[in-house]
Amino acid sequence: MKRVAAITTAIIAMAMAAPAWAAKTFVLDNVTLQGGGTLTGTFTTDDALKSLLAIDITASAGTYGPGVFSVFNYNNAALADWVSLPTQGFRIQTAGAAQQLRLDFNPLTLTGANILNTSSEYQRLGGPRAVLTGRVVFQDVPPPVSAVPEPATWAMMIIGFGAVGSMVRTTRRRNVFSAA
């Protein structure tokens, strides 16, 4: 009876153990802005492409009309005040709306997406400048190796140790009875 309970517990532990989900990283490819500027860098979403987890996009310096744009790095995903992935896009806005980056897609998929011409970058001193061309491309990065095993691994290790312990205990009992 104890064995049945142990096997049932092991099966439940393995069923409840969920595998880790990998984040998806996208690279900006040939993204040009009005006035000759560019956007370069990456952003990372969750596995379902619905949440923005990280961003590291740099807008280059340039001039457009009367506006002068400086180099600016958008690197804080917590500043995203609008995220509608994978169907539309996202917007990063700094405090006081001094800088703003909006990227629109239709839709974002694992093959990437074209950046729509409704996308733009805004700097308080330079004003707005539209994205003229560009795409985002999925970058298949192998997940980092974790020093901490996943729950399924822990369950298998515990089951293995339990099985070895049970076999040792059973073997000892048999040896004691056969010697008598």
Contact map, one row per residue, 1 for C-alpha under 8 A:
111110000000000000000000000000000000000000000000000000000000000000000000000000000000000000000000000000000000000000000000000000000000000000000000000000000000000000000000000000000000
111111000000000000000000000000000000000000000000000000000000000000000000000000000000000000000000000000000000000000000000000000000000000000000000000000000000000000000000000000000000
111111100000000000000000000000000000000000000000000000000000000000000000000000000000000000000000000000000000000000000000000000000000000000000000000000000000000000000000000000000000
111111110000000000000000000000000000000000000000000000000000000000000000000000000000000000000000000000000000000000000000000000000000000000000000000000000000000000000000000000000000
111111111000000000000000000000000000000000000000000000000000000000000000000000000000000000000000000000000000000000000000000000000000000000000000000000000000000000000000000000000000
011111111100000000000000000000000000000000000000000000000000000000000000000000000000000000000000000000000000000000000000000000000000000000000000000000000000000000000000000000000000
001111111110000000000000000000000000000000000000000000000000000000000000000000000000000000000000000000000000000000000000000000000000000000000000000000000000000000000000000000000000
000111111111000000000000000000000000000000000000000000000000000000000000000000000000000000000000000000000000000000000000000000000000000000000000000000000000000000000000000000000000
000011111111100000000000000000000000000000000000000000000000000000000000000000000000000000000000000000000000000000000000000000000000000000000000000000000000000000000000000000000000
000001111111110000000000000000000000000000000000000000000000000000000000000000000000000000000000000000000000000000000000000000000000000000000000000000000010001000000000000000000000
000000111111111000000000000000000000000000000000000000000000000000000000000000000000000000000000000000000000000000000000000000000000000000000000000000000000000000000000000000000000
000000011111111100000000000000000000000000000000000000000000000000000000000000000000000000000000000000000000000000000000000000000000000000000000000000000000000000000000000000000000
000000001111111110000000000000000000000000000000000000000000000000000000000000000000000000000000000000000000000000000000000000000000000000000000000000010010000000000000000000000000
000000000111111110000000000000000000000000000000000000000000000000000000000000000000000000000000000000000000000000000000000000000000000000000000000000110011000000000000000000000000
000000000011111111000000000000000000000000000000000000000000000000000000000000000000000000000000000000000000000000000000000000000000000000000000000000000000000000000000000000000000
000000000001111111000000000000000000000000000000000000000000000000000000000000000000000000000000000000000000000000000000000000000000000000000000000000000000000000000000000000000000
000000000000111111100000000000000000000000000000000000000000000000000000000000000000000000000000000000000000000000000000000000000000000000000000000001110010000000000000000000000000
000000000000001111110000000000000000000000000000000000000000000000000000000000000000000000000000000000000000000000000000000000000000000000000000000000110000000000000000000000000000
000000000000000011111000000000000000000000000000000000000000000000000000000000000000000000000000000000000000000000000000000000000000000000000000000001110000000000000000000000000000
000000000000000001111100000000000000000000000000000000000000000000000000000000000000000000000000000000000000000000000000000000000000000000000000000001000000000000000000000000000000
000000000000000000111110000000000000000000000110000000000000000000000000000000000000000000000000000000000000000000000000000000000000000000000000000000000000000000000000000000000000
000000000000000000011111000000000000000000000110000000000000000000000000000000000000000000000000000000000000000000000000000000000000000000000010000000000000000000000000000000000000
000000000000000000001111100000000000000000011110000000000000000000000000000000000000000000000000000000000000000000000000000000000000000000000000000000000000000000000000000000000000
000000000000000000000111110000000000000000011110100000000000000000000000000000000000000000000000000000000000000000000000000000000000000001111000000000000000000000000000000000000000
000000000000000000000011111000000000000001111000000000000000000000000000000000000000000000000000000000000000000000000000000000000000000001111000000000000000000000000000000000000000
000000000000000000000001111100000000000001110000000000000000000000000000000000000000000000000000000000000000000100000000000000000000000111100000000000000000000000000000000000000000
000000000000000000000000111110000000000111100000000000000000000000000000000000000000000000000000000000000000000000000000000000000000000111100000000000000000000000000000000000000000
000000000000000000000000011111100000001111000000000000000000000000000000000000000000000000000000000000000000000000000000000000000000011110000000000000000000000000000000000000000000
000000000000000000000000001111100000000100000000000000000000000000000000000000000000000000000000000000000000000000000000000000000000011110000000000000000000000000000000000000000000
000000000000000000000000000111110000011100000000000000000000000000000000000000000000000000000000000000000000000000000000000000000000111000000000000000000000000000000000000000000000
000000000000000000000000000111111000011100000000000000000000000000000000000000000000000000000000000000000000000000000000000000000011111000000000000000000000000000000000000000000000
000000000000000000000000000001111101111000000000000000000000000000000000000000000000000000000000000000000000000000000000000000000011110000000000000000000000000000000000000000000000
000000000000000000000000000000111111111000000000000000000000000000000000000000000000000000000000000000000000000000000001000000001111100000000000000000000000000000000000000000000000
000000000000000000000000000000011111100000000000000000000000000100000000000000000000000000000000000000000000000000000000000000001111000000000000000000000000000000000000000000000000
000000000000000000000000000000001111100000000000000000000000011110000000000000000000000000000000000000000000000000000000000000001000000000000000000000000000000000000000000000000000
000000000000000000000000000000011111110000000000000000000000011000000000000000000000000000000000000000000000000000000000000000000000000000000000000000000000000000000000000000000000
000000000000000000000000000000011111111000000000000000000011111000000000000000000000000000000000000000000000000000000000000000000000000000000000000000000000000000000000000000000000
000000000000000000000000000001111001111100000000000000000011000000000000000000000000000000000000000000000000000000000000000000000000000000000000000000000000000000000000000000000000
000000000000000000000000000101111000111110000000000000001111000000000000000000000000000000000000000000000000000000000000000000000000000000000000000000000000000000000000000000000000
000000000000000000000000001111100000011111000000000000001110000000000000000000000000000000000000000000000000000000000000000000000000000000000000000000000000000000000000000000000000
000000000000000000000000001100000000001111100000000000011100000000000000000000000000000000000000000000000000000000000000000000000000000000000000000000000000000000000000000000000000
000000000000000000000000111100000000000111110000000000111000000000000000000000000000000000000000000000000000000000000000000000000000000000000000000000000000000000000000000000000000
000000000000000000000000111000000000000011111000000111111000000000000000000000000000000000000000000000000000000000000000000000000000000000000000000000000000000000000000000000000000
000000000000000000000011110000000000000001111100000111100000000000000000000000000000000000000000000000000000000000000000000000000000000000000000000000000000000000000000000000000000
000000000000000000000011100000000000000000111111111111000000000000000000000000000000000000000000000000000000000000000000000000000000000000000000000000000000000000000000000000000000
000000000000000000001111000000000000000000011111111110000000000000000000000000000000000000000000000000000000000000000000000000000000000000000000000000000000000000000000000000000000
000000000000000000001111000000000000000000001111110000000000000000000000000000000000000000000000000000000000000000000000000000000000000000000000000000000000000000000000000000000000
000000000000000000000000000000000000000000001111111000000000000000000000000000000000000000000000000000000000000000000000000000000000000000000000000000000000000000000000000000000000
000000000000000000000001000000000000000000001111111100000000000000000000000000000000110000000000000000000001100000000000000000000000000000000000000000000000000000000000000000000000
000000000000000000000000000000000000000000001111111100000000000000000000000000000001110000000000000000000000000000000000000000000000000000000000000000000000000000000000000000000000
000000000000000000000000000000000000000000001101111110000000000000000000000000000010100000000000000000000000000000000000000000000000000000000000000000000000000000000000000000000000
000000000000000000000000000000000000000000111100111111100000000000000000000010010010000000000000000000000000000000000000000000000000000000000000000000000000000000000000000000000000
000000000000000000000000000000000000000000111100001111100000000000000000000010000000000000000000000000000000000000000000000000000000000000000000000000000000000000000000000000000000
000000000000000000000000000000000000000000111000000111110000000000000000001110000000000000000000000000000000000000000000000000000000000000000000000000000000000000000000000000000000
000000000000000000000000000000000000000001110000000111111000000000000000011110000000000000000000000000000000000000000000000000000000000000000000000000000000000000000000000000000000
000000000000000000000000000000000000000011100000000001111100000000000000111100000000000000000000000000000000000000000000000000000000000000000000000000000000000000000000000000000000
000000000000000000000000000000000000001111100000000000111110000000000000111000000000000000000000000000000000000000000000000000000000000000000000000000000000000000000000000000000000
000000000000000000000000000000000000001110000000000000011111000000000011110000000000000000000000000000000000000000000000000000000000000000000000000000000000000000000000000000000000
000000000000000000000000000000000000111100000000000000001111100000000111110000000000000000000000000000000000000000000000100000000000000000000000000000000000000000000000000000000000
000000000000000000000000000000000000111000000000000000000111110000001111000000000000000000000000000000000000000000000000000000000000000000000000000000000000000000000000000000000000
000000000000000000000000000000000000100000000000000000000011111000011111000000000000000000000000000000000000000000000000000000000000000000000000000000000000000000000000000000000000
000000000000000000000000000000000011100000000000000000000001111100011100000000000000000000000000000000000000000000000000000000000000000000000000000000000000000000000000000000000000
000000000000000000000000000000000011100000000000000000000000111111111000000000000000000000000000000000000000000000000000000001000000000000000000000000000000000000000000000000000000
000000000000000000000000000000000110000000000000000000000000011111111000000000000000000000000000000000000000000000000000000001001000000000000000000000000000000000000000000000000000
000000000000000000000000000000000010000000000000000000000000001111100000000000000000000000000000000000000000000000000000000000000000000000000000000000000000000000000000000000000000
000000000000000000000000000000000000000000000000000000000000001111110000000000000000000000000000000000000000000000000000000001000000000000000000000000000000000000000000000000000000
000000000000000000000000000000000000000000000000000000000000001111111000000000000000000000000000000000000000000000000000000011100000000000000000000000000000000000000000000000000000
000000000000000000000000000000000000000000000000000000000000111101111100000000000000000000000000000000000000000000000000000011000000000000000000000000000000000000000000000000000000
000000000000000000000000000000000000000000000000000000000001111100111110000000000000000000000000000000000000000000000000001011000000000000000000000000000000000000000000000000000000
000000000000000000000000000000000000000000000000000000000011110000011111000000000000000000000000000000000000000000000000000000000000000000000000000000000000000000000000000000000000
000000000000000000000000000000000000000000000000000000000111100000001111100000000000000000000000000000000000000000000000000000000000000000000000000000000000000000000000000000000000
000000000000000000000000000000000000000000000000000000000111100000000111110000000000000000000000000000000000000000000000000000000000000000000000000000000000000000000000000000000000
000000000000000000000000000000000000000000000000000000011110000000000011111000000000000000000000000000000000000000000000000000000000000000000000000000000000000000000000000000000000
000000000000000000000000000000000000000000000000000000111110000000000001111100000000000000010000000010000000000000000000000000000000000000000000000000000000000000000000000000000000
000000000000000000000000000000000000000000000000000001111000000000000000111110000000000000000000000000000000000000000000000000000000000000000000000000000000000000000000000000000000
000000000000000000000000000000000000000000000000000001110000000000000000011111110000000000000000000000000000000000000000000000000000000000000000000000000000000000000000000000000000
000000000000000000000000000000000000000000000000000111100000000000000000001111110000000000010000000000000000000000000000000000000000000000000000000000000000000000000000000000000000
000000000000000000000000000000000000000000000000000000000000000000000000000111110000000000000000000000000000000000000000000000000000000000000000000000000000000000000000000000000000
000000000000000000000000000000000000000000000000000000000000000000000000000111111000000000011100000000000000000000000000000000000000000000000000000000000000000000000000000000000000
000000000000000000000000000000000000000000000000000100000000000000000000000111111110000001111000000000000000000000000000000000000000000000000000000000000000000000000000000000000000
000000000000000000000000000000000000000000000000000000000000000000000000000000111110000001111000000000000000000000000000000000000000000000000000000000000000000000000000000000000000
000000000000000000000000000000000000000000000000000000000000000000000000000000011111000001110000000000000000000000000000000000000000000000000000000000000000000000000000000000000000
000000000000000000000000000000000000000000000000001100000000000000000000000000011111100011100000000000000000000000000000000000000000000000000000000000000000000000000000000000000000
000000000000000000000000000000000000000000000000010000000000000000000000000000000111111111000000000000000000000000000000000000000000000000000000000000000000000000000000000000000000
000000000000000000000000000000000000000000000000111000000000000000000000000000000011111111000000000000000011000000000000000000000000000000000000000000000000000000000000000000000000
000000000000000000000000000000000000000000000000110000000000000000000000000000000001111110000000000000001111100000000000000000000000000000000000000000000000000000000000000000000000
000000000000000000000000000000000000000000000000000000000000000000000000000000000001111110000000000000001111000000000000000000000000000000000000000000000000000000000000000000000000
000000000000000000000000000000000000000000000000000000000000000000000000000000000001111111000000000000011111000000000000000000000000000000000000000000000000000000000000000000000000
000000000000000000000000000000000000000000000000000000000000000000000000000000000011111111100000000001111101000000000000000000000000000000000000000000000000000000000000000000000000
000000000000000000000000000000000000000000000000000000000000000000000000000000011111100111110000000001110000000000000000000000000000000000000000000000000000000000000000000000000000
000000000000000000000000000000000000000000000000000000000000000000000000000000011110000011111000000111100000000000000000000000000000000000000000000000000000000000000000000000000000
000000000000000000000000000000000000000000000000000000000000000000000000010010111100000001111100000111000000000000000000000000000000000000000000000000000000000000000000000000000000
000000000000000000000000000000000000000000000000000000000000000000000000000000111000000000111110111110000000000000000000000000000000000000000000000000000000000000000000000000000000
000000000000000000000000000000000000000000000000000000000000000000000000000000100000000000011111111100000000000000000000000000000000000000000000000000000000000000000000000000000000
000000000000000000000000000000000000000000000000000000000000000000000000000000000000000000001111110000000000000000000000000000000000000000000000000000000000000000000000000000000000
000000000000000000000000000000000000000000000000000000000000000000000000000000000000000000000111110000000000000000000000000000000000000000000000000000000000000000000000000000000000
000000000000000000000000000000000000000000000000000000000000000000000000000000000000000000001111111100000000000000000000000100000000000000000000000000000000000000000000000000000000
000000000000000000000000000000000000000000000000000000000000000000000000000000000000000000001111111100000000000000000000011100000000000000000000000000000000000000000000000000000000
000000000000000000000000000000000000000000000000000000000000000000000000000000000000000000001100111110000000000000000000111100000000000000000000000000000000000000000000000000000000
000000000000000000000000000000000000000000000000000000000000000000000000000000000000000000111100111111000000000000000000111000000000000000000000000000000000000000000000000000000000
000000000000000000000000000000000000000000000000000000000000000000000000010000000000000000111000001111100000000000000011110000000000000000000000000000000000000000000000000000000000
000000000000000000000000000000000000000000000000000000000000000000000000000000000000000011110000000111110000000000000011100000000000000000000000000000000000000000000000000000000000
000000000000000000000000000000000000000000000000000000000000000000000000000000000000000011100000000011111000000000110111000000000000000000000000000000000000000000000000000000000000
000000000000000000000000000000000000000000000000000000000000000000000000000000000000000111000000000001111100000000111110000000000000000000000000000000000000000000000000000000000000
000000000000000000000000000000000000000000000000000000000000000000000000000000000000011110000000000000111111000011110000000000000000000000000000000000000000000000000000000000000000
000000000000000000000000000000000000000000000000000000000000000000000000000000000000011110000000000000011111000011110000000000000000000000000000000000000000000000000000000000000000
000000000000000000000000000000000000000000000000000000000000000000000000000000000000111100000000000000001111100010000000000000000000000000000000000000000000000000000000000000000000
000000000000000000000000000000000000000000000000100000000000000000000000000000000000111110000000000000001111110110000000000000000000000000000000000000000000000000000000000000000000
000000000000000000000000000000000000000000000000100000000000000000000000000000000000010000000000000000000011111110000000000000000000000000000000000000000000000000000000000000000000
000000000000000000000000000000000000000000000000000000000000000000000000000000000000000000000000000000000001111100000000000000000000000011000000000000000000000000000000000000000000
000000000000000000000000000000000000000000000000000000000000000000000000000000000000000000000000000000000000111110000000000000000000000011000000000000000000000000000000000000000000
000000000000000000000000010000000000000000000000000000000000000000000000000000000000000000000000000000000001111111000000000000000000001111000000000000000000000000000000000000000000
000000000000000000000000000000000000000000000000000000000000000000000000000000000000000000000000000000001111101111100000000000000000001110000000000000000000000000000000000000000000
000000000000000000000000000000000000000000000000000000000000000000000000000000000000000000000000000000001100000111110000000000000000011100000000000000000000000000000000000000000000
000000000000000000000000000000000000000000000000000000000000000000000000000000000000000000000000000000111100000011111010000000000010111100000000000000000000000000000000000000000000
000000000000000000000000000000000000000000000000000000000000000000000000000000000000000000000000000000111100000001111110000000000010100000000000000000000000000000000000000000000000
000000000000000000000000000000000000000000000000000000000000000000000000000000000000000000000000000000010000000000111111000000000111100000000000000000000000000000000000000000000000
000000000000000000000000000000000000000000000000000000000000000000000000000000000000000000000000000000110000000000011111000000000110000000000000000000000000000000000000000000000000
000000000000000000000000000000000000000000000000000000000000000000000000000000000000000000000000000011110000000000111111100000000110000000000000000000000000000000000000000000000000
000000000000000000000000000000001000000000000000000000000000000000000000000000000000000000000000000011100000000000001111110000011110000000000000000000000000000000000000000000000000
000000000000000000000000000000000000000000000000000000000010000000000000000000000000000000000000001111000000000000000011111000011110000000000000000000000000000000000000000000000000
000000000000000000000000000000000000000000000000000000000000000000000000000000000000000000000000011110000000000000000001111101111000000000000000000000000000000000000000000000000000
000000000000000000000000000000000000000000000000000000000000000000001000000000000000000000000000011100000000000000000000111111110000000000000000000000000000000000000000000000000000
000000000000000000000000000000000000000000000000000000000000000000000000000000000000000000000000111000000000000000000000011111100000000000000000000000000000000000000000000000000000
000000000000000000000000000000000000000000000000000000000000000000111000000000000000000000000000000000000000000000000000001111100000000000000000000000000000000000000000000000000000
000000000000000000000000000000000000000000000000000000000000001101111000000000000000000000000000000000000000000000000000011111110000000000000000000000000000000000000000000000000000
000000000000000000000000000000000000000000000000000000000000000000100000000000000000000000000000000000000000000000000000011111111000000000000000000000000000000000000000000000000000
000000000000000000000000000000000000000000000000000000000000000000000000000000000000000000000000000000000000000000000001111001111100000000000000000000000000000000000000000000000000
000000000000000000000000000000001110000000000000000000000000000100000000000000000000000000000000000000000000000000000001110000111110000000000000000000000000000000000000000000000000
000000000000000000000000000000001100000000000000000000000000000000000000000000000000000000000000000000000000000000001111100000011111000000000000000000000000000000000000000000000000
000000000000000000000000000000111100000000000000000000000000000000000000000000000000000000000000000000000000000000111111100000001111110000000000000000000000000000000000000000000000
000000000000000000000000000000111100000000000000000000000000000000000000000000000000000000000000000000000000000000001000000000000111110000000000000000000000000000000000000000000000
000000000000000000000000000001111000000000000000000000000000000000000000000000000000000000000000000000000000000000111000000000000011111000000000000000000000000000000000000000000000
000000000000000000000000000111110000000000000000000000000000000000000000000000000000000000000000000000000000000001100000000000000011111100000000000000000000000000000000000000000000
000000000000000000000000000111100000000000000000000000000000000000000000000000000000000000000000000000000000000111100000000000000000111110000000000000000000000000000000000000000000
000000000000000000000000011110000000000000000000000000000000000000000000000000000000000000000000000000000000000111100000000000000000011111000000000000000000000000000000000000000000
000000000000000000000000011110000000000000000000000000000000000000000000000000000000000000000000000000000000011110000000000000000000001111100000000000000000000000000000000000000000
000000000000000000000001111000000000000000000000000000000000000000000000000000000000000000000000000000000000011100000000000000000000000111110000000000000000000000000000000000000000
000000000000000000000001111000000000000000000000000000000000000000000000000000000000000000000000000000000000000000000000000000000000000011111000000000000000000000000000000000000000
000000000000000000000001100000000000000000000000000000000000000000000000000000000000000000000000000000000000000000000000000000000000000001111100000000000000000000000000000000000000
000000000000000000000001100000000000000000000000000000000000000000000000000000000000000000000000000000000000000000000000000000000000000000111110000000000000000000000000000000000000
000000000000000000000000000000000000000000000000000000000000000000000000000000000000000000000000000000000000000000000000000000000000000000011111000000000000000000000000000000000000
000000000000000000000100000000000000000000000000000000000000000000000000000000000000000000000000000000000000000000000000000000000000000000001111100000000000000000000000000000000000
000000000000000000000000000000000000000000000000000000000000000000000000000000000000000000000000000000000000000000000000000000000000000000000111110000000000000000000000000000000000
000000000000000000000000000000000000000000000000000000000000000000000000000000000000000000000000000000000000000000000000000000000000000000000011111000000000000000000000000000000000
000000000000000000000000000000000000000000000000000000000000000000000000000000000000000000000000000000000000000000000000000000000000000000000001111110000000000000000000000000000000
000000000000000000000000000000000000000000000000000000000000000000000000000000000000000000000000000000000000000000000000000000000000000000000000111110000000000000000000000000000000
000000000000000000000000000000000000000000000000000000000000000000000000000000000000000000000000000000000000000000000000000000000000000000000000011111000000000000000000000000000000
000000000000000000000000000000000000000000000000000000000000000000000000000000000000000000000000000000000000000000000000000000000000000000000000011111111100000000000000000000000000
000000000000000010110000000000000000000000000000000000000000000000000000000000000000000000000000000000000000000000000000000000000000000000000000000111111100000000000000000000000000
000000000000010011100000000000000000000000000000000000000000000000000000000000000000000000000000000000000000000000000000000000000000000000000000000011111110000000000000000000000000
000000000000110011100000000000000000000000000000000000000000000000000000000000000000000000000000000000000000000000000000000000000000000000000000000011111111000000000000000000000000
000000000000000000000000000000000000000000000000000000000000000000000000000000000000000000000000000000000000000000000000000000000000000000000000000011111111100000000000000000000000
000000000000000000000000000000000000000000000000000000000000000000000000000000000000000000000000000000000000000000000000000000000000000000000000000011111111110000000000000000000000
000000000100110010000000000000000000000000000000000000000000000000000000000000000000000000000000000000000000000000000000000000000000000000000000000000111111111000000000000000000000
000000000000010000000000000000000000000000000000000000000000000000000000000000000000000000000000000000000000000000000000000000000000000000000000000000011111111100000000000000000000
000000000000000000000000000000000000000000000000000000000000000000000000000000000000000000000000000000000000000000000000000000000000000000000000000000001111111110000000000000000000
000000000000000000000000000000000000000000000000000000000000000000000000000000000000000000000000000000000000000000000000000000000000000000000000000000000111111111000000000000000000
000000000100000000000000000000000000000000000000000000000000000000000000000000000000000000000000000000000000000000000000000000000000000000000000000000000011111111100000000000000000
000000000000000000000000000000000000000000000000000000000000000000000000000000000000000000000000000000000000000000000000000000000000000000000000000000000001111111110000000000000000
000000000000000000000000000000000000000000000000000000000000000000000000000000000000000000000000000000000000000000000000000000000000000000000000000000000000111111111000000000000000
000000000000000000000000000000000000000000000000000000000000000000000000000000000000000000000000000000000000000000000000000000000000000000000000000000000000011111111100000000000000
000000000000000000000000000000000000000000000000000000000000000000000000000000000000000000000000000000000000000000000000000000000000000000000000000000000000001111111110000000000000
000000000000000000000000000000000000000000000000000000000000000000000000000000000000000000000000000000000000000000000000000000000000000000000000000000000000000111111111000000000000
000000000000000000000000000000000000000000000000000000000000000000000000000000000000000000000000000000000000000000000000000000000000000000000000000000000000000011111111100000000000
000000000000000000000000000000000000000000000000000000000000000000000000000000000000000000000000000000000000000000000000000000000000000000000000000000000000000001111111110000000000
000000000000000000000000000000000000000000000000000000000000000000000000000000000000000000000000000000000000000000000000000000000000000000000000000000000000000000111111111000000000
000000000000000000000000000000000000000000000000000000000000000000000000000000000000000000000000000000000000000000000000000000000000000000000000000000000000000000011111111100000000
000000000000000000000000000000000000000000000000000000000000000000000000000000000000000000000000000000000000000000000000000000000000000000000000000000000000000000001111111110000000
000000000000000000000000000000000000000000000000000000000000000000000000000000000000000000000000000000000000000000000000000000000000000000000000000000000000000000000111111111000000
000000000000000000000000000000000000000000000000000000000000000000000000000000000000000000000000000000000000000000000000000000000000000000000000000000000000000000000011111111100000
000000000000000000000000000000000000000000000000000000000000000000000000000000000000000000000000000000000000000000000000000000000000000000000000000000000000000000000001111111110000
000000000000000000000000000000000000000000000000000000000000000000000000000000000000000000000000000000000000000000000000000000000000000000000000000000000000000000000000111111111000
000000000000000000000000000000000000000000000000000000000000000000000000000000000000000000000000000000000000000000000000000000000000000000000000000000000000000000000000011111111100
000000000000000000000000000000000000000000000000000000000000000000000000000000000000000000000000000000000000000000000000000000000000000000000000000000000000000000000000001111111110
000000000000000000000000000000000000000000000000000000000000000000000000000000000000000000000000000000000000000000000000000000000000000000000000000000000000000000000000000111111111
000000000000000000000000000000000000000000000000000000000000000000000000000000000000000000000000000000000000000000000000000000000000000000000000000000000000000000000000000011111111
000000000000000000000000000000000000000000000000000000000000000000000000000000000000000000000000000000000000000000000000000000000000000000000000000000000000000000000000000001111111
000000000000000000000000000000000000000000000000000000000000000000000000000000000000000000000000000000000000000000000000000000000000000000000000000000000000000000000000000000111111
000000000000000000000000000000000000000000000000000000000000000000000000000000000000000000000000000000000000000000000000000000000000000000000000000000000000000000000000000000011111
